[in-house]
Amino acid sequence: MYAATTSRRVFPHLCNLRHRISYVAGIETSCDDTGIAIVDSDGRVRANVLESQQEFHTRYGGIIPPRAQDLHRLRIKDAFERCLQEAGLAMEDLTAIAVTTRPGLPLSLLIGLRFARHLARKYNKPLLPVHHMEAHAIQARMEHIADIEYPFLCLLISGGHCQLAVVRGPGRLTLLGETLDDAPGEAFDKIARRLRLYVLPQYRLWNGGRAIEHAAKSAQDPLAYDFPLPLAQQRNCNFSFAGIKNNSFRAIRARELAERTPPDGVISNYADFCAGLLQAVSRHLMHRTQRALEYCLDPKNNSFGDANHPTLVVSGGVANNDAIFANIEHVAKAYNCRCYRPSKKYCSDNGVMIAWHGIEQLLYDSAKNLRYDLDSIDIQGQAGFLNTSVENVTSAAIKCKWVQPLGLVPSVAHTCHSNA
C-alpha cells in the first residue's frame, strides 16, 4: 500500500504507464566501460552486460580517450546482442532505447549515441537521452522504489564528479555544491599511483580507491599522518581535494627519503597512510553533506517538500567505499534521515542505471521524453543540472556542530566537534 501511494503521488499516471511499458534498453559509454542492460517498468533487470576497459587503461596510468573510443566501437555490437540474448527478447519487444548523451568523454559518448541511432532507425524505436550523473542519482530508486520518494538529497561521488544535489525527478535536479578541482575518485587514483600501490601484486589491477580502502584495513597507526581539512573557513557545500592530494604527495616523498625507498618500492607504513587519507576524505565529505542536510531541513528552504521521510542517497563509483558510506550514513542518522546507496554492482558506471533513468523518464512524462528526432540529439562533454542553489547555500552561511567521524580515537575526536 505504501509503495503504491508513494508512486501515485510522484507520478500521477504511474499505474497506467506501468501497464503499458514493457522494456527499455540502456546504453552507457560515457567513459571507459561499455554497459548495456534491459530493465522493465517494474524495476526488474532482465539483462546486464558490462565490458570493462580498466585492465587496459591501468597499464598506462590513466584513460586514453582515443583508445577508449576504439574499444567501445569494437565491443558495443556484441555486448548489445548478448544482452538481448540474456534477456530472451527481440528488438521488437523494446519500448525505447535510453542512451547516455552527457556528460562524459566526447569520443566515448559518440560511440554510444551513434549505435543507439542506428538501432532506432533500423527498428523504428524512440530514444531517451540520459544525463549520466542524473542516472547515478536516481539509480537507488530502482531497488527501493517504495522507500526513496522525491524529493531527496543526493551525494554523487565518483572518479570525475563530486556533487550535492536535491533530486525532484528525472531532469529536475538542483545543485547545492560541487568540487572546485579534483573529484574524490580522481584523487584516490592519483595518490595510489604516486604511492606505487600498483607494484603490490594484490593491487596491480585495482583502481586507486579500492586499493586504498583495502590497504587501510591493515593500518597499525591510522593517525600517523596529518591531512588538511579543505575549505574549513568556507560555509558552503563545495568540495576540494587538491589540497589533500598535494599534501599526500609531500608526505609520501618525505617518508621515501627517510626510508630511502627504491624507485620501484612502497613506503613501509603505506597502510597507515591509506587509513589517514581515507579518514580525511571521509571527514571532508561528511562536513559538506552535513551542511547540505542542515540547509535542506531548514523550513525556510523546504527542500524535502512533503516527502514522508527525509532521505539521503549516496551514489557513484566512490559510493562502493564502505568506510565512506558508513560515515555518510552516520551523519544522516544524526539528523533522523534515512540513507541509501545502490547495490555495489550498480554504483559504478553500468547500463542498468541508464535503462532505469529511461524508465523514470517514461513514468514522468512519456510524451515529452520519447524522442524520434534522432538527428537533433547530440552529445555534451560537460553538462550541469537544471537548477542551482549554490549561491543560496553560500548566503545562508550555515554554522554546524560537526558529527564525529567513525573510528576516531577520543584523544583527537574533539577537534571534529568545533563549530564552522
Number of C-alpha atoms within 10 A of each C-alpha: 6 8 13 12 10 18 18 12 13 17 16 13 14 20 13 10 18 15 10 11 18 16 26 28 32 33 33 32 31 31 22 25 21 29 28 32 30 31 28 20 23 16 19 14 17 19 22 22 21 20 16 16 17 16 12 17 17 17 12 9 12 14 16 13 16 13 16 24 23 13 20 29 19 12 14 22 13 11 21 24 15 17 22 22 12 15 16 11 15 10 18 10 12 20 20 26 27 31 31 32 28 22 20 23 21 20 20 29 26 22 22 27 24 16 16 25 22 14 16 19 13 10 12 14 22 22 28 30 26 26 25 22 27 25 26 31 31 28 27 23 21 22 16 15 17 15 17 25 24 24 23 25 28 28 27 23 26 24 20 17 19 26 21 29 27 26 24 19 20 21 17 14 23 20 22 29 24 22 19 12 15 20 22 28 24 22 24 28 21 20 24 22 17 16 23 19 23 22 14 12 9 12 18 16 17 17 22 26 26 18 21 26 20 17 19 22 14 15 18 12 14 23 17 12 15 15 19 16 16 20 16 12 8 12 19 27 28 23 24 21 26 17 17 23 22 14 17 26 15 11 15 20 17 12 16 18 11 10 12 12 14 10 8 8 14 20 20 12 15 21 21 21 27 28 25 22 27 20 23 20 21 21 23 21 25 24 28 25 27 22 23 25 22 15 22 21 17 12 11 8 13 11 21 23 16 11 16 13 17 24 22 25 30 27 29 27 23 26 27 23 18 13 19 23 22 16 21 28 20 20 25 23 13 11 14 12 16 19 21 22 26 24 14 15 11 20 24 19 26 27 29 33 35 36 34 33 34 32 32 23 22 25 24 20 16 16 10 9 16 20 18 16 10 18 8 7 14 13 22 15 14 10 14 14 15 10 14 16 14 19 13 13 22 16 11 12 15 17 13 16 13 20 21 19 23 17 11 14 11 8 7 9 15 12 11 16 13 13 10 16
